[in-house]
Amino acid sequence: MKSVRSKVLVVVILMVMGLGAAILLISRGIYEQYKELKISQCRSLVDLAGERVNKDIRQLEENAKTLAQVGYLYYKGKDAASAQRVLKSYYQPGAVAIGGGIWFEPHKIDPAKKRACFYAFNENGTVKIDPGFETEKYDYLSQNWYVTIQRALKGPGTVAWTTPYFDEQGTLTLMTTIGAGVYDEQGNFVGMSTMDWALDAIAESIAQIKPTVGSFALFADQSSGFILALSDKNFTGDARGKSLKDVAWFDTARGSEALIHYAGTDYFSFKRTLDNAMTIVVNVPRAELFADIEESLRHTLVALALACLVMMLATFFLLNKLVNRPIAYLSQKAARLGEGDFDTEIRLDTRDELGSLAQCLNQMARDIKEHVANLKNITAQKERIATELGVAQKIQASILPSIFPPYPQRAEFNIYATMQPAKEVGGDFFDFFLIDENRLALVIADVSDKGVPAALFMMIAKTLIKNFAMLGLDVCEVFERANRQLCENNKVDMFVTAFMGVLDVRDGKFSYVNAGHNPPCLSRAGKPFEELSLPAGFVLGGMEQTRYVCKETTLEIGDRLFLFTDGVTEAFDSAGEPYGEDRLMAALNAHRSEDIRLLLDDVNRSVRAFTAGAYQSDDITMLGMVYYGP
């Protein structure tokens, strides 16, 4: 098969076969993408419904808390007119709640009155105060909603919900009530504020969610098992008010999405749990969801197959006519170039790819001549870049503490730290410094990238943390302020995991905060190392409004603290196995009684022996501290 014609024929046949296989792969990919799109649309529909209800829930919770504050002001000042005016403002037309009030414990407002309350409601667009709730006829103190909320409240600033119930005395509707407590200065419960939330309209709107004809929805209070709405045509009778136990397909342990089989049909089941423990579930028949996709895919495959066949036939004839002669000519000229005759010129007056190839060959001959001259310039540029990276490495090393022991005049503690960057410069950093005469700060962190960008971000994070710490702020506020600064104009979407602790050398009190970092290891006076209990914390530079939780412990004389980044536990050997936490703990405990510098050196040797020359994929940073007492 020496002729170009025969080769073109073979190529066209192979192209037809390849395109046929590609069409099958593409069609499968399109099918899967459309399936995921359909599922995503259903997921978004359920999420939107859940978010609409959650928005009302959050508004009700905030309103209940505000009314509780109004109740406290009334309790202190007894200004009934102001309290009623604020209460009525929450039930104007369009408000989420249909009614609510402020209720007090016996004799808290007037020693001569057992009951004292305000209740407001919207009647035909007019907000009214109902005085009947203070009478003996309606003893709110013994009502189930009052007792339930009072028992569930956890203190000032908290809210509690009742389970859904039918209001048989007033609105004759399905509703639930949220309440917030009113407390005096000593924290004693003196009353509560409540908001009544009608559920009929919400339940009806959720029951109407139907991504396909055969879809159906469930709206229920999962904590009590109370069904609020169910549009399942296979469920006999009215489901409202019945128990979730009567719903055969419902499983409380199931996740947010699942494929279930019910009544002979496969359903995609989408579940969302609301902020007040209510649950929305929408079940969509799998066959209905993908019916239009499968029909469209069949038509598309037929059209693509016919189009490819016609295109391949036309391509064969055109290639046979337009390619053979130019290729032969190019072959001759290319042979001349291969022999080293770079002064030869290829003349091919066509405007297709072969003409472009001829121009490229001519340009290649000219470029080869220039290549030798340019090679010297390229070499010089590489040397300059290497020099600049070396300077960057020295700059980074200079901003990290490097003199050990760092405080030879201090006998209360000793510190040692090391960092081995994976590239010329790294994204890890450690720091320690004296905030004042008695407080020592320890910091270790890991930027989400490596190389020069991570090093620059690292310098910013290190500077922010130290500057805020030197202001004398507590460790939580240090991280919160540093996080806000890092989030500003963070267009590269980088973040930092970090751990910071402050040791009072006088009594060993150790306050610390965590931002998504590895838990440090603590050895108590010669005992084996164990992980230090960490508060949950999000990374620095991720979300501007993140709040952090501080924890405290007390270090005794001889206690040792070991801080590290994930480059230690995620150091891989040649087989791809990580060093891991178990090996780290074994290395620490094998040498826990040694000098802190020798301890870190032993861990470093253990990591190097494990990796045995394998590529270092991440920065390896460690910081150790031993507390000797005041």
N, C-alpha and C positions, 0 to 999 in steps of 0.2 A: 504494500500500500504506500507507493512513493508519490503519487500525484496529489496535488493540492485539492483537486476535485473530489477524489475519494475521501480525503481527510475531512473536507467540508461536509460531505454527506454523513460521515460518521459523527462529526461534531453536532450536526443538526439533529440526528437521531438521539444522541445522548442528551441534547438540550431538551428535546421533547420528553424524554424519560425523566430528566431532572425536574423540568417544570411540572410534570404530572405529580411527582413526589412532593414538590414544593407546594403545589396547590392543595394537596391533601393535608400537609402540615399547616399551611396558612389557614385553611378552612377549619381545621381543628382549633387553631389558636383563636380565630375569630369567634368560633362557637363558644369557647371557654370565656373569652372576654365579654361577649354579650350576656352569657350566663351570669358572670360576676356583676355586670352592669345592672341586670334585672334584680339580682339579690341586693346590690347596693341601693337601688331605688327603694326597695321595700324597707331596707334597714333605715334609710333616711326618713321615710314616711313615719316609721315607728318612733325614731329619735325625735322628729319634729313634734309629734303628738305628745311624747313624754316631756319635751322641753316646754311646750305650752303649758302643760299642767304644772310642771316644776316651777315655772315662773309665777303662777298663782300661789303655789305653796310657799315660795320664798317671800312673796309680798305679804301673805297672811302672817308668816312667822315674824317678819319685821314689824308689821302693824301691831301684833299682839305684844311684842316687847315694848313698843312705844307707848301703847295704852297702859302697860304695867307701870311705866315711869309716870304717866299722868295720874294713875291711881295712887302712886306714892306721894306725888305733890298734893293731891287732894287729901290724902291721909294726914299729911303734915299741916296743910294750910286750911283744909275744909272749905275750899272755894268750889262749891257745887256748880256754879254757872260756867266757870272755865272748863271744868272737867266734862260737863255735858256738851259744851260747844265742840271740844276736841273730839269727843266720842261720836257725835253726829257727823263730823266731817268725813268719817271713814265709810259712811253708808250712803253717799250721794249716788245718783244714777250712774251705772257703769262700774260700780265698785265690785270687787271680787266677793266680799262677804255680804251676806244678806241681813246680818244682824250680829249683835254682840254687846258685851257690857263689861262693867267693872264691879266686882263683887268682893265683899269684905267678910271676914270672920266675925262671929258674934261679939257685939259690944265694942268693936274696934273703933267705930266712928262716933257712936253715941252710947255711953254706958247704959242708957235706958232702952236702947233698941237692940234686939237680937240680930236683925237683918238690916243691912245697908247696901244698896246697889243702885246702879244705873243700867238700863238696857235700852239700846237704840235699834231701830229697824226701819227699812225703807218700805213705805206703803204707797203704791201708785205714784212713785216719783217724789214723795214727801218723806223726809226723815223725821221720825217721831221717837220720843222717849216714853217707854211703857212703865208707868208707876206700879203696875200690878205685881211685880216680882218681889216687892218688899213685904207683901202681905203674908199672913199665915197660910193662906190658901195655896200658895206656891212656895214651899220650903226649899229654896235652891241649895241649902246646905246639905240636904239629904239626896239631892238628885245624883243620878249615876254619873253624869258628865262632870259634875263638880268634884265628886269623890275620886273619880278616875284621874282627872288632871292633877288634883292636889297630891295624890300618891306618886304620880309619875314625875313631878317636877324635881329637878336636881339642885335647885338653888337659883340665885339671881342671874338673870341673863339667859335662862334656859326656857324651852317651850316643851309642851307635851300635847299629844293628839289623843282624842277618843277614837274608838273604833266606830265605823259608820253605823248610823241608827236612823229610824224613821221618827220624825218629829210629829208626834200624834197630838200635841197640845197647841201648836202654833201654825207653822207653815205647811204641815201635812206633806212633807217632802223628805227625800233621802238626803242626809247631811252628815257632816262630821264637825267636831268642834276642836279648835286649838286654843290653848291657854298658856299664859305666862304669869309667873308669880309676882306678887307685891310683897316686899320684905322691908322690915324696919332696919334701923342702923345696926342692930345686933344680929341681923340675919334671920330674924324670926318671921315666919310666914304670917301675914296679916290679911291676905286676900289674893285675888287674881283678876287678870283681864282675859276676856274670851272673844273669839271671832267664830261665827257660825258660817259654814261653807256648804252651799247646796251642791249636791253631786249629780242630780238628775240630768242636767244639760250636758255636763262633762261626760257622764256615762253614756248618754245617747250618742254624742259625737264620736266617742271612741268605738262604740259598737258599729258605726257606719264606715269604719276604715276597711276598705275592700280593694286591695291592689288588683285582684282578679274576681271573676264572678263567684267562684266557689270559696273565696277567702272568708274567714270569720275572726272576730276579735273577742278578747276577754279583758275585763277591767275588774280588779278585785283588791281587797285589803288582805295582803298575805299574812300579816301578823295575827289577824283574827280568823282568817279563812272565809271572809264574808264576800260573796260575789255581788258586784255592783252592776255589771252588765255582761251578757254573753250572747253573741249572735250566731251560735252554732245551731244549724237547722237540725242536727242529729240529737240535740239535747231536748228531751220532752218537757213541755211545760215552761213556765216562767222561771228562769234561773236566778233572778235577782233576789238576794236575801238568803240564798242557799249556800251550802258549804263547798269550798274548793275540793273537798274529799269526794264530792259527787261528780267531779270532772275527771273522766277516766284518763285523759291524755296528759293532765297537768302533773308536773314533777317539780317540787320546790327546790330540789338539789340541782336541777338542770341549769346550764349556763345561759348566757344572753342569746345564743343562737344554736339551733339544733335541727336535725332532720328526724321527724317522728312519723310513725305509721299509725293511722287512726281511721277506723271505719272503712278499711280496704283501700285507703288513699295515703300516699306519701305527701307530707307537708313540710315546708320550711317554716320553722317556728321561731319568731323573733320576740324576745322578752326584754322588757325594760322595767327596772325597779325604781320608783320615784323617791324623792327625798323624804317622804313621810311613810315609807314602807309599802305604799300601794304599788300594784303591779299592772302593767299593760302587756298583753300577749296578742300577737297577730299571727295566725296560721294561714299560709298561702299554699295551695296545691301545687306540687312540683310540676305536674304535667301542664297545667294551665299557664304557669309562669313562663315556660320555655316553648309553648306551642308555636307562637309566631316566629320565634328565632329559628326553630328547626325547619319550618316551611320556607322561610326566606333563604336559609342556608342551602337548601336543595336547589332552588332556582339559581342562586349565585354560582354554585358548583357547575351546573350545566352550562351556563353562559361563559364562565371562565374556561372550561374545557374546549368549547367550540372556538373561542377567541384565540386560544393558544395554538390550536391546530392550524387555523388559517394563518396566523402569524409565523409559525414555523415553516410552512410551505413557501410563503413569500420570502422569508429570510434565506432559505436554501437557494432559490433562483437568483436573488440579488447578490448573495455572496459569490456564487459561481461566476457571475458576470463581472462583478466589480472588484473582486479581491485577487483572483489568480494572477493576472499580469502584474499588478503593482507589487504583489508579494514576491514574485520572481525577481523583479528589478531591485526591490529592497534587499533581497537575499544577496544579490551580487555586490551591492554597495556595502552591505554590512560585513561581508567577507573582507573587503578592502580595509574597512575600519579595524577589523579584527587583526589584520596584518600590521597595524600600526600606522597606516596612512591617514592621519587625522586632518590632512589638507584636502582630502577628497570631498566633493560637494554632491549631495543627492538632490536631483531635480525631479520632483514628482508634483505635477500641477493638478492635484485633486483637492477638493475641500472637505474630504471625509477624514476618518480617523487615520487612514494610511498616509494621507497628506500631512496630518499632524505628526505622525510617527516619523516621517521623513524630516520634518522640521526639528523634531526632538533629537534625532540622530545627528543632524547638523549642529544643533546647540550643544549636544553632548560632546562632540569633538572639540568645540571651542571651550567648553567648561573644563575638559580634562587639561587643557593647556593652562588654564587659570588656577587649577586645583593646587598645584605645587606651591604657587605663590601664596594662595590663601591659607594653606596648611600652617605656615609659620604664624600667621595672624591668629588662627584658631588656637594654636598651642599657647600663644602668649595670653589669650583671653582665659583659657582654662587655668593657667597658673595664677592669674589675677583673682579669679573666683575662689580658688583654693586658699589664697592668701587672706582674702576677706573673710572666708568661713573660719579660718584659724583665728583671726582677730575677734570674730564674734564669739568663738568658743572661750577665748581668754576673758572677754568682757563678762560673759555669763558666769564663768568661774569666779570672777572677782566680786560679783554681787552676792555670792553665797558664802556663808561663814566657812573659813578654811583653816583657822588657827585653833589647834586643840592641845591642851584644854583651853577653852575660850575665856574662862574666868579663873585663873589659877589662885586668885586671892580669896575665892569663895569656897568654903569647905562644906556647904550644905548639899552640893550636888556635883555631878560630873556629866558631861555631854560629849557625844561623838556622832558624826554623821558622814555619809558618803553618797555620791551620785555618779552613776555611769550612764551618760546619754547614749541612746541608740544611734543617733546621727551626730554630726559635728556639734550641734547644739540641741538641747532637749527641752521638753515641756514640763518636766518634774521640777519641783523646788522644795527646799526645806529652809527653815529659819528658826532662830531662837534669839531672844533678846530680853533684857531686864526692863520691865515697864517702870519699876521704881526699885527701891532698895530691897524690897521683900518679895516682889512678884516676878516670876520667870515665865515667859511665853514660849510655847513650842508650836510650830506650824509645819505641816507637810501637805503637799498638794500635787495634783496631776492634771495638766491641761489636756483637752480632748484631741490633741494632734501632736505631731512631732516636727522637728526641724525649726527653721528660722521663724515662721509665723507663731508657732507654739512658744518659742523662747520670748518673743516680744510680748505676747499675751501673758506669759508667766511673769515677766518683769512688772507689768501693770498690776496684776493680782497681788504679787508680793508686796509692792509698795503700798497699795491700798490697805491691805490687811495690817501691815505694820503701823502705818500712819494712824489708822483708827484705833488700834490697840494702844498706842502711846498716848491717846487722849484719855485713857483710863476707863473706857467703856467696858461693859461686861461682854463676854465672848459672843453671846447671841447678837447683840447690837453691832458688834464689829462685823460679823458675817452679813447681817442684813444691810448695813450701809455699803459694804464692799460689793454685795450682790447688786444693789441698785446702780452703783457706779459702773459695774461691768456690763449690765444690761443696756445702759445708754449707748446708742449708736453701735451696737454689736452686730454689724452687718455681715461678719464672717461666720456668725452662729457658732462661735467657740464657747466652751464652758470649762469649768474647773471643778474637780472633786477635791475637797480639802477637809482637814481635821485641825482644830486648834484647841490647845489647852493652856490654862494659866495655873501655875503652882505657887502657892503661898509657902515660902520656905520656912516660915516660922512654925507652922502647925501641920504642914503636909496637905492642906486643903487643895484639891485639884478640881477646877471647874473646866468643863470642856463642851465643845459643840462640834457637830458633824454635818458636812455637806456632801453626802453621797460617797464618802471615802471608805476605804478598807478599815475594818475595826483594828485598832492597835492591840498589842499583846502586853499583858501585865503579869509580872512575877512578884508575888508577895513574899518578901524577906526570905529568899532562897527556895520558895516553893515553885512548882512547875508553872510555866507561862500559860495563861489563859486569855481568851479574847475579852477585851474591855466592853462592857455593855454600852451600846451606842444609841443615842436618840435618832429617830428617823429624820432625814434631812435631804432636801433637794440640792442639786449642784448649784454652784455660783455662776451667774451669767445666764441662767436658764429662764427664770420667770422673775420679773421685777418685784412682785408683791410677796415673794416667798418669806415665810416666817420660820425662825429656827428655835429649837428647844435646847436648853442647856441642861447638863447633868453635873453632878458632883460626886466625888469620892474622896477618901482621905488616904494619902500615901504614908506608910510607916517607914521607919528607918530600914534601909536595905532593899526597899521595893525598886524594881526595875521596869522601865517602860520602853517598849520597842514599837516605833512607828515606821510604816513602809508604804510604798505604792504598789499597784498591781503588777508592775514589771517584775517583782520578785516572784510572786506565785504563778504568774503567767509566762515565766521563762521556759522555753520549749527546748527539748532535746532534738536530736536529728530525726527521731521517729514521730515528732509532733506531740509528744506527751508533755503536759505542763508540770512545772516543779510542784505546785500545789501547796495547800495550807498544811497538810499532814507532814510533809518533808520540812517545811519551815518550822513548825512546832518542834519536831524532833531535833533539828539543828539548834534551836534556841535552848531547849531543855538540856541538851548534851553539854552545853557550855554556859549555863545560866549563872554559875558562880564566878566566872572569870571577869576581869576588868572589862568595862563597857566597850572599850575600843577593840579588845581582843574578841569580844562576843560578836561585834559586827564583822570583823575580819573573818571569823570562822564561818558566819552565815554566807558571806561573799564567796568564800572558797567552796562552800557546799553547793552554791548555785552554779559556779563555774565548772565544778566537777560534774554536775548533773548535765549541763548543756554541752559540755565537751567540745567547745569550738563551734557549736551551731549558731546560725544567724541570730543576733540579738534584735528582737522585734519591738522592744519597748524600753523606755528608760528604767533603770533600776536604782531606786533611792531608798535609803534607810536612815533612821535617826534613833539613837538610843540615849536614855537618861537614867541615872541611878540617883536615888534620894538618900542622903546621909543624915538628914535631920538638922535641926537648928544648932 
